[in-house]
């Protein structure tokens, strides 16, 4: 048994009801984006807001807080026990600083805002969503003020999503990554090393057939259907109720099949993380991923570094030919080119891996300035459009392909976007470490050694859940902190040294 200290065991017993409420909240959140009737949003918003406040109240019970304080002074706790104490102490500190009124208002507003965002995006009407975004930004500023911060209020929000992350960390990554990516991108485009378009983008597919493709690819990756499931939502996502109940979604647009397929592979990476957490951690505060950045590294590793590689293209060619059919006329090399189209585009979730971080940089700078009060919600569409044109040379013609394209702000998630680039950076570092410890990744894929990859990730990262703070976990698993040099080197090798 990993939990032996009597004080920690008592903490976990009392935590069980909090875990149960979070379990219910996760299920309600998944249902909100998949099967809930449209008009159910009002009652769901009330229910989720009440549960959020109840969780806060339970976390701040005197007897619970006293137990955690007592555990902090105990020497000789094992790694898992220390992790429980660290995570709960951090959560209690945050809950103490944010008043219940604010917790309730954020939960209620975000539930309502998500439904309005869906409609606003469908109609490409930013004005429908603007009042909700204005309120969400106001609430985020309040959160930052209550939490306290050094130098910039955005630091408080970054820390909520990535423990220990600061603007200085993010700036140091983008200061290296953006100019180097621009240099590589300009060379790829000028020399036409990878295509900007492919006729497969315009070919239509039947949704039922594409669902079978996605199922077969998940089967190839040994997705455990008795512990996980695949559904449909406007914006692909992963949620977990527990170690044995993880759910992913994708979307089906009827054309350009790679969009749906890579959304599935991306979410598979997220799901695998939760599914491979040590079962001994079940129903504890550390039975989830260490951070959003670490989480995103798993999805990006599988989606891009594995999924868009030539060896993986070779592995799935027969699946596509047998089920979709229309891919038979294309060679493996041609499919690889389709999977790795490089072009400046408007939509983040459909962007290629070389231009993706520009999309995150745009959102990061906007969020930072919004929270600082240097820009306001009224001006957002124009700021978005101008910055996108400056970064990638493309300009949105409608709100749905610009400021309204992401669900995150409607859910109150300000400070979240930088973790996507952290994930890209860490994924490249993981690739380098795997090739140092196991074998060349291309060989592992060609030899069907997906289980070796899963086992490696489980032992190095997944099994620990959130036992360690993200920066500590990185040092333990790959031997160093976040370093964008690896991602730049990966781009150099794939896009400049390898020609298709």
N, C-alpha and C positions, 0 to 999 in steps of 0.2 A: 504493500500500500504506500502511495507516495505522500499521503498526509498522515503524519504520526503525532505531531504535537497536539496536545489536548485543547489548547486555546484556539489553534487554527481549525481544528475539527469542529469546535463549537461555532466558530465564525461561519463555517461552511453550512452547518445545519441551519443557522438563522438566515443565511443567504438564499437558501433553497426557494423560499417564497418570492424573493426578488427575481431569481432566475426564471421562475414560472411566469411571472408577469412579463418579463422581457420576451420569453418564449411566445406568449400570447400576442404581445405587441408586434413581434416579427411576423407572425402568421397573419395578423390583421393588415400589416403593411403590404405583404405579398398579395393578399386577396384584393386590396385596394387597387392594385395595378394590373390585376389579371381578370378576376371574375366578378367583382362586386358590381351590382347595378349602379348606374350613374347617379341616381338620386339617393343612394345610400351614403353619400359623402358627408351629409350634415351629421347624422348620428355617429358615423365612424369617427369624424373629427372630434366629437364630444368624448366618445369612448377612449380614444387614444390619448387625448389630453388628460383625462382623469387618471388613466393608468400611468402616464408620465409623472404626474404629481404624486401618485401613490408610491411609485418607486423611489422618488426623492424622499418622501416621508419615512419610508422604511430604512433607507440608507442612513438617514440622520437620526434614527432612534438612539437615545442616550446609551442604552445597553450595547447596541451594535457598535457605535463609535468608540465606546470604552474598550470593547474587546479588541478592536483594531489597534487602538492606541497601546493597549497592553502588549499586543503581539509585536509591535514595532520595537519594543525594548528587549525582546527575547533573543538570546544568542543561540547559535547552533541550528537555526532553521535550515531545512534543505532548500534546494533551488526552487522547487514548486511552491513550497510554503512561503518563501520570501516573495515569490511572484504574486501570490494571492494578496499578501499584505501590501505590497507596492501598488497593485492595481486598485485595491479598495481604498487605500489611503488617498490616492490621486482622485478617485471618483468622489469620495467624501469631501475633499477639499473643494472640488468644483461645485458640488451640490450646495455646500455651505455658502458659497459666494453668490449663487444665482437664486433669487427669490422664487418661491413656488408660483407666484403670479406670472413671472416671466417664463418659467417652464411650461405652464399651461397655455399661455398665449402663443408661444412658439409652436407647440404641438398642434394646436387648433388652427392657427394661421397657415402652417405648412400643409396640413391635410386639405384645407380649402383651396389653397393656392395651386396645388398640384392639379386638381381638376380644372381650374380656370386656365392653367398653363396649357393643358391638352387642347382645350377649345381655342385658345388664343393662337396656338401654333397651327392648328388646322385652318384657321381663318387668316393667318399671318397678320395678326392685329396686335401689336405691342401695347396699344392703349388699353386693351382689355386686361392685360396682366400687370400693367405699370403700377396701379394702386397697391397690389399685393406685394410686388417687389419693393416698393417704397417702404412698406411696413416691415418687410423681412430685413431690409438693410438697417432700418431703425432698431429693430430688435437685436440684430447682430452687434451693432454699436453698443447697445446696452449690455449685452453679454460681455463684450471686451472690457467695458468700464467696470463691471462687477468683478471680473476675474483679475483685473490688474495686468499691467504689462510694462515692459521697458522699451523705450524708444518709439514704438509704433503700435497702435491698437490692433493692427492686423496680426501681430505676433501672438496675441492671446488666442485668436481664432485658428491660426496655423497649428498651435500646440494642441488644440482640441482634436484635430484629425491626425496629427503626426507628433507624438510626444517628443518634446525637445526641439522641434523644428522652429527656425527663426528666419526672418527675411534675409539675414546675412547668408544663411545656408542656401536658400533658394537663389539669391542673386549670384552667388559664386558658381552655381551650376549653370544658370542661364548665360552668365558672362562668358563662359567657355563654349557652351553648347550651341547657342544661337548663331554666333559668327561662323563657327566651324561647320555647322549644318548648312548655313547659307552658302558657304564656299563649295561644299560638296554638291548641294542641290543645283547651283548655277552650272557646275561642270557637267552633271548628269543631263540637265536639260539642253545645254548648248551642244553637247556631243551626242545627244539622243541615245544614251547608253541603255535606258529603259523606256518603254513606251509611255506616252501620255494618255493614250486611249487604246481600247481594244474592242473589237466587234462583239465579244462575249458580254460586254456591259449592257448591250441592247437586247440580248436574247431573253425571251420571257420563259418562265417556268411555272408549272402548276404547284400550288402550295403543298398539296398532299405528297407530291413527288419530292419536293425539297425537304419536307419533314422526314422522309425516309432517308435521304442523303445525310441529314444531320444526325439521325439516329445511328446510322452505320458508322459515321466518323466517331461518334461517342463510343460505340462498341469497340472500334479499333483502339481507342484510348482506355478501354475497360472501365467506362463510366458505370458505377454500381446502381442499377435501376431500382434495387430494393431499398436504397438509402437516399436516392436523389431523383429528381424529375426535371423535365424540360417543358416549358409552357411558352405562351406568347404575351408580349406586352409592347406598348408604344416605344419604350426605351429599354433595351436589354439590361438585365441586372441579375445579381445573385443575392439570395438571402438564405440565412440558416436559422432554423429553429433549434438545432442541436447537432451533435456529431453525426447522428444517423438520420437527419432530415435536412437536406440541403437542396435548394431549388434554384434553377436557372431559367432564364427566358431568352428568346430571340424575337426577331420580327421578320415578316415576310412581305416583300414589296412587289413580288411578281416578276422581277427582272434583276439582272446583275447578281447572280446567285452567290457570289463570294461574300457579299455583305451579310447575308444571313448565316452563312457557313462560318465566317470568321468571328461573328458575334458569339456563336456557340462555342468555338474553340477558346475564345477569350474568357467567357464565363466558366468554361470547364476549369481553367486555371484557378479561378477564384474558388470554385466548388472543391477542387482537389485539396486545397489548403485546409478548408474546414473539415473535410472528410478524413484527413490524415492526422488530425490532432490526437494525441494520446488519449485513449478511451478512459483512462483513470482520471482525466480532468473533467469528465462529463458533469454538467450542471454546476460548474464552479466559475468564478470570475475570470479565470484565465483560459477558458475553453473557447477561444476565438483568436483570430489572427492578431499579430503583434501591433499592426498599424495599417493604415490605408496604403502607404507607400510600399511596405513589404507585400501586402496583398496584391497590389497592382503589378509588382514585379513578377508574381506568379502567372497572372493572366497574360501579361505581355511576353513572358518567356514562351508560353505555349502558343499564343496567337502568332507572334512575329518570328521569334528566333527559331522555333520548331516549325510552326504551321506554314510559314511563308518560305521555307527553305526548299531547295531542289529535291533533297531526299524525301521530304514529306509529300511533295507534289507527286513524286514517283509512287509513293505508297498509296495515295488516294485516287490515282488515275483510274484504276479499274472500278472503284466504287462509283465515281462520277460517270464513267462510260456505261456501266450496267444499269444505272438508275436514271440519270438525266438523259443519257443517250446522245444529245447533241454535242457532247464533248469528244465523241469518237473521232471526229474529223480534225481535231487539233492534237498536235504533238505534245509530249510532256514539257518540252522547252517552251512551247507556245502558252501552255497553261501557266507555267511559272512566270512568264512575262505578264500574263493577265493578273495573276495574284500579286505581282509586284509593280503595278503601274505607278509611276511617279509623276505627279502633277500638283501644282498648287490648287487647292480646292476650298470650298466654303464650309463644308460640313466636317466637324471634328471626328465624329465616329466613323466616317467613311474615308478619312484622310490616310495617306500612306505613312509608313513609319518614319520616313525621312522628313516629312513636313509636319508631322503630328505635334511635335513640341512647340512649333510656332503658335499653334492653336491654344496650347496651354499658357504660353507666355502672354498672349493677348488677354486671356481671362485673368491671369495672375495680376497683371498691371491694372486692369479695370477694378478688380476686387480691392486691391490695395488702396487705390485712389478713392473708391467709393467709401470705404470704411474711414479713411482719413478726412472725408468731406471735401476732397479736392475736385471731385466731379459729382454730378447729381443724376438721379434716375431719369429725369426728363431728357438728358442729352445722350443717353447710352446708345441708342441705335446709330447715331451719327459717329460717335467716338469709336464704336465697334467697327463700322464700315470703313472709316478712314484708316484705322490701325491695321485692319486686315489687308487693305490695299497696300499699305506701306510695307508690311511684312512679307506678303506672298504675291502681291500684284493682282489680287482678285477682289471684287467688291460685291457684296450682297445686293440683290435687287428687291428683296422682300425680307420682312422680319423673320419669317420661318427659317430662312437659310442664314440668318445672322444672329441677332441677340436672343431670339426665342428658341434656338435649336436645342438647348440643354435643359434637362429636368432639374438639375442640382439646385439652382437658386430657388425654385418653387418649393423645394423641400427644406429650405433654410440652410443649405450647406454652403456657406461662404467660408473659404479657407481650405476647401477640399481639392480644388483643381490642381494645385502644385504637386499633389501626391501622384498624379498620373505620370508626370515627368520623372519624379523620383523612381517610380516603378520601372520606367524605361531604362534609366541609368543602372539600377540594381540588377535588372534582368541581364544586361550585358556583362556585368560583373559575375553573375552566377554562371553564365555560359563559359567565361574564362576559367572559373574555378572548376567546373565540371570537366573541362578539357584537360585541366591539370591533374585532376584526381582520378578520372575514369578513362576517357578516350575522346577523340574528336567527335563532336556532336553529330556530324553528318554520318559517321560510321555507326553510332548508336542507333540512329533513326533507321538507316538502311538495314541494320541487323535486327530490327523489331525489338530493340531493347528499351521499350517504353517503361517497362517495369523497373529497370535499373534507374531510369530518370526519376520515376515516382519515388522509389525507395531512397534515392539520394536526397531528394527534396524533403522527404519526410524526416529523415535523420538529422539533416542540417537545419531545417527551418520549421516544417509543419508540426511535428510532434510537440513542440514546446508551447504552441498556442501563444499566449501573451505573457508567458513566464518572465521574459526579459524585455526591457525597454528596446525599442527598435534599433537604436544606435548600438546598444550592447549586443543585440542578436546578430547584427551585421558583422561585427568583429569576430564573434564566435563562429559564425557560419562561413564567411568568405574571407576573413582575416583583415578587413579594413573597412573604413567608413565609405560613404557614397563618393564615387569618383567618376565624373563624366568622361574622363579619358577613355574608358573602356567602350562607351557607347560611340564615341567619335571613331575609335579604331574599328569597331564593328561596321559602322557606316562606310568607312574608307575601304575595308576589305570587300564588302558586298557590292557597293555601288561604283567604286572606282577601279578596283583591281580585278573584279570578276565581271566579265562581259557576257551577256546572253544575246 
